[in-house]
């Protein structure tokens, strides 16, 4: 898993291999969470596969780490959960 906070929006990318191809078995899931205190910006449509995008939404990523993986919830400023995901750790 890779966490980024530079862009002012929320994006969750599918698990990708080093060449940027979908790899749900061994790929790395990436989250961009820059959703607090700054004006949000749009996202390039060319960056795929991306299963979730929230623009113009303030919120935070709730991340729970476990022994073999993780779960996440993207929560907006009202407390509503807008996106959920999970993944497992690779050897």
ChimeraX attribute file (.defattr): number of C-alpha atoms within 10 A of each C-alpha:
attribute: neighborCount
match mode: 1-to-1
recipient: residues
	/A:1	13
	/A:2	9
	/A:3	12
	/A:4	12
	/A:5	14
	/A:6	10
	/A:7	17
	/A:8	23
	/A:9	24
	/A:10	28
	/A:11	23
	/A:12	21
	/A:13	19
	/A:14	21
	/A:15	20
	/A:16	19
	/A:17	15
	/A:18	9
	/A:19	6
	/A:20	14
	/A:21	13
	/A:22	18
	/A:23	14
	/A:24	13
	/A:25	12
	/A:26	14
	/A:27	17
	/A:28	21
	/A:29	22
	/A:30	17
	/A:31	20
	/A:32	19
	/A:33	22
	/A:34	23
	/A:35	26
	/A:36	16
	/A:37	9
	/A:38	12
	/A:39	14
	/A:40	18
	/A:41	14
	/A:42	13
	/A:43	15
	/A:44	7
	/A:45	8
	/A:46	7
	/A:47	9
	/A:48	13
	/A:49	15
	/A:50	16
	/A:51	10
	/A:52	15
	/A:53	17
	/A:54	21
	/A:55	15
	/A:56	14
	/A:57	19
	/A:58	22
	/A:59	23
	/A:60	18
	/A:61	20
	/A:62	12
	/A:63	14
	/A:64	11
	/A:65	12
	/A:66	10
	/A:67	7
	/A:68	10
	/A:69	13
	/A:70	15
	/A:71	14
	/A:72	17
	/A:73	17
	/A:74	23
	/A:75	18
	/A:76	18
	/A:77	12
	/A:78	8
	/A:79	10
	/A:80	11
	/A:81	16
	/A:82	14
	/A:83	18
	/A:84	15
	/A:85	13
	/A:86	13
	/A:87	17
	/A:88	17
	/A:89	12
	/A:90	10
	/A:91	5
